[in-house]
Amino acid sequence: MIIMKNSNNRFQDIEKVIDLLPQRNCGRCGFVDCHEYAAALIKRNASLDQCRRLNEKKAREISRIISRETIEN
């Protein structure tokens, strides 16, 4: 069974992802800004390789946050 996190936890995860992104709001990822990109990452509507300014360490941290978004029991 898969349980989705509630919206408050999802918002906190988006904020964590935003903190790890370069926050340049350059749009090179295809999204208007880093906030929109972070939300898409959490919803799994974007991939980490879309941000060309993201270093490997932060990408791994974001990946962990994204993988916690869906909890399996």
Sequence and secondary structure as in RCSB ss.txt:
>XXXX:A:sequence
MIIMKNSNNRFQDIEKVIDLLPQRNCGRCGFVDCHEYAAALIKRNASLDQCRRLNEKKAREISRIISRETIEN
>XXXX:A:secstr
 EEE  HHHHHHHHHHHHHHS      TTSSSSHHHHHHHHHTTSS GGG TT  HHHHHHHHHHHHHSEEE 
